Amino acid sequence: MTSLQQRSSGLVQRRTDASRGAEGGKEIEREVIEAEFEEESDSSKDTRLTLMEEVLLLGLKDREGYTSFWNDCISSGLRGCMIMELGLKGRVELEKIGMRRKSLLNRKLVYRSDSPTGDVMLDEAVKHVKDTDPPENIQSKARGGGRVDVKDTDPPENIQTWVELLSGETWNPLKLHYQLRNVRERLAKNLVEKGVLTTEKQNFLLFDMTTHPLVNSTSKQKLIKKVQDAVLSKWTNDPHRMDKRLLGLIYMAHASDVLENAFAPLSDDDYEVAMKRVRELLDLDPEQECMKPNANEVMWGTVAAFIK
């Protein structure tokens, strides 16, 4: 009788654990859907671009079809865009805070959901983060609480380290497989498919280079106007009243050294006001901002990694 009770209680316990796992998986899936619904409702019928594509578009020279040879920030900036967008889409998150509070840059980036994002590179980045997630976390986050096959994983890393890994800027040869290669070229091809750019070959004396000149100037002008309006006519004086994605775009465009391109057409007075407000954003403390209601920790963690 006692053994029967023990088996029964064990069965109940296993069912309870499974139901908790299922509820947790459904909760994550529901939050991911809500994040995507908000993103879709905020976007118009215009061609939807990822943060990476918008930053690259701001950095591309319209006629020449390539970024400045002197810009050594855009490579890491594009990887930062990936992490920020995954955070906004609910695919990754920062590890939970324990009894002792950690700073944003000391908290590990962990996998949350591997639902397709609609972008191949973002899905690749999610897979890399998932590969470093502890097996017990993957089990608990599995959709429906079912078992999944897991393998030995590398330890999770913080956002700053992930930017380096995705860029290939690591001294550890065992982690070079995390690098995402040819990111700019792949993004440019995405923009070609969306009808924003075209593809041409240019001769540079000793070699030929594939370039991607602008063909849809309307898309770029709308992007530039969106950035300008955010710090001029639609300035809210409170970053938490701004659209998170637009706020992230301003931060990452600055980190990629392409924000000036959006402000170049402005008059001297408007340019001064715009830069003053950007400096106000840069002077914010991400550690304080991430604790405010409805703040996205991954977004502010990415900001902290670039304005440290």
N, C-alpha and C positions, 0 to 999 in steps of 0.2 A: 504493500500500500504506500509505504513511504517513497519507494523508488518510483512508483507511478506518479505520485505528487511531484517529485523532483523533475521527472521527464515532462510532466504537464507544465510546471512552472518554467522549465527551460524553453519549452515550445512557445509559451506566451511571451517570454523574454525576447526570443528570436523574432517573433512576429512584431513585437513592439519596436525593436531596433529597425526592422525592415520598413515598418510604417513610418518611423521617424525619418529614415533615409529618403523614402518616397516623398514625404511632405517637404523635406528640405530641397530635394531636386525640383519639385513643382514650384516652390517658392522662388528659387533662383530663376527658373524658366519664366515665371510670371513677371519678375522684375526686369528680365532681359527684354521681354515683349513690350512692357511699358516704356522702357528707355527708348526702344526703336520707334514706338508709336509717337512719343514726344518729338523725336528727331524728325520723323516724317511729317508731323503736323506743323513743325517749325519751318520746313522747307517748302518752297514754292514748286510750281510745275517746271521750273527751269532744270537744266541738267544738274543732277546731284553729284557733287565732287566730295572726295574724302579730304580730311585735313592735309594729308600728304600731297594730294593733287593741287589743293589750293595754294599751299606754300611753294610748291615747285612752279606753279603758274605765275605767282608773284615774282619769282626769281628769274624766269626765262626772259630773254630778250626777244621782243616781238618778231622782228624780221630775221635775226640771226638764228633763233631757235635753240639757243643753249644758254646755260647759266654762266655767270662771270667766272673766269679762270682763277680769280683772286679770292673767291668765296670759299673758305675752308671750314665754314660753319654749317653749311646746308646738309652735309652728309649725316652728321649726328642729329641735326634738327629734324630731319625726316624720320629718323628712328624714334625720336621723342614724340613726334606726331602719332606714330603707330601706337605707342603705349598709351598716350592720352586718349586716342580714339577708342581703343579697346576698353579703357576705363569708363568712358562715357557710354559705351554700348553694353556695359555690364558683363564683359567677358573675362576681365581680370579685376583683382582688388588687392588692397594691402592687407597683410596679415593682421589679425585681431590684436587689440591692445590688451596686455595682461595687467597685473597689479602695478608694474612699473612702466610708466609711459615712455615710449620710444619716439624719437624724432622721425619725420617722414622719410629721411634718407637712410635711417637705420632699420626701417621696416621692410620686410621682404614682399616682393610682388608674387602673388599666387593666382593660380588658375581658378576661374569661377564657373565658366560655361564654355563649351566648345561648339555652340550652335553656329552655323555658317553666318558670316558677316556680310557676304555678297562681294567681298574683295579677297583675292587670292593671297596677297601679301599679309593682310591682317590675319587671315586664317593660319598662315604659316607661323606668324609670330605667336598666336595663341597656342599652337602645337608645341612650340619651343618652351613656352612658360609651363604648359602642362607636363612636359617631360621632366621638369625640375620639381614638380609638386610631390610631396610625400605620398606614398601609396594609400595611406589611410584617408587622406583628404580626397583623393580621386574616388575611392570607394564610396565615401559619404556623399559626394557630389554627383555620382552616377545617376542618370535620369531614371526615376522610378525606384531608386534604391537597390537595383540589381547588381550582381557581381560583374566586375570588369577585370580583364587581365592587365596586370601592372608589371613593370620591370624595375630594376634598380635605377634610381634617378640621382642626378646631381643635386646638391642642396639648393634651395631657392636663393635668389639674389635680389638685391634692392634695385630700384628704378635706374639709378645712375650706372650700376654695373650692367643692367640689361641694355642700356643705350650703347655701351661699349661693346658688348657681345654681339648685338645685332649689326653693329658697324664693322665688326672684325678687328676692333682695337683691343685685343687681349694678348697677354704674354703667355697664356696657357694654351698650348697646341691642342689639348684635349677638348677645348671648348670652341675651337674654330668652326665647328659644324653649326653653331648657332648663328653665324653670320648670314645675313640676307644680302645676296649679291645683285649687282646691276639694278639697284632700286630706282635710280633716276631714269634709266632707259625704260624700265618696266612701267613706271608712272607715266612717262611721256607716251608710251604706246597706249595706255589706258585713255589718255586724253585724246589721242588720235581716234580711237574707237568711239569716243563720245562726241566727236566732231569739233573739238576745240582746237586741236593742232593738226598739222600734216607732217609728212616725212619727206626729207630731201637729203641729198648728198652734197657736201661741200668739200672742196679741195683746199688743204692747208699746206701747200708746197710739198712736204714730205709724206703726207698721208691724207686719206679721205676720212671724213667724219660724218656720221649720220646726225642730222639736225632736225629739229621739230618746230618750224615757224608757226606763228599764230595765224589761224584762219577764221576763227570765230571771235572777233574783237568784242562782241556784245557780252559774252560770258566773262571775259577778263574785266571789262569796264564795270560790270555789276559787282564783281568780286571786290574791285578797288573801291567802289562807292560804298559797299557794305562796311569795309574796314574804316573808311574815312568817316562815315556817319556814326559809327560806334563811338568815336572819340570827339565828335563835333556836334552835329544836330541832334543825335540820339544819346548823348552822354548822360549817364544816370548818376554819376558820382558815387556809385555803390556797385562793386563788381558782382555782388550776389543778386542784383536786379538785372544784370546783363544775361543774355543767352550764353550758357556755359560753353557751347561750341565756338561761338564767336569770340568769347573771352580767351579761350584756348588758342584760337587762330592768331590773335594779336600777340600773345606770349610767344608762340612757336615761330611766327614770322620774324619777331625780333631776335629770337635765339638763332634763327637761320640766316640772319643778316639780310633779309629781303623786305622788311617793313618799310624802309625808306622808299622803296619803289612805289608803294601805294600812296605815299605822301608827296611824291615828286611833283604832281600836277597842281598842288595846292598853292594858294597865294602865300606870301611871307607871313602874314598875320595868322592865317589858318594853320600853317605849318607849325608855327611857334606854339599855338594852343594845343594842337594835336600831340606834339612831342612832350609838352608839359604834362598832359594827361597820361600819356604812355609811361612817363617817368613816375607818376603817382602809382600806377599799377605795379611797376617794377619795384617800388619801395615798400609794397605790402609784404607782410610777413606770412608766408605760406603756412607756417605752423599755427598761427592764430586763425587764418582764414579757413583752414580745413575743419576747424571745430565749430564753425557756425552752421545753423540749420540748412539742410539740403545741399551742403557742400560735397563735392566729389573728391575724395581723398587721392585717387590716382591722378586726377588733373593737377591738384595742388602739389602732389609729390613730384610730378614731372616738372612743374614750374620751379620747385625748389632745386631740382637737379641742374637746371640751366641758369638760374640767377644767383647761385650760391656765391 
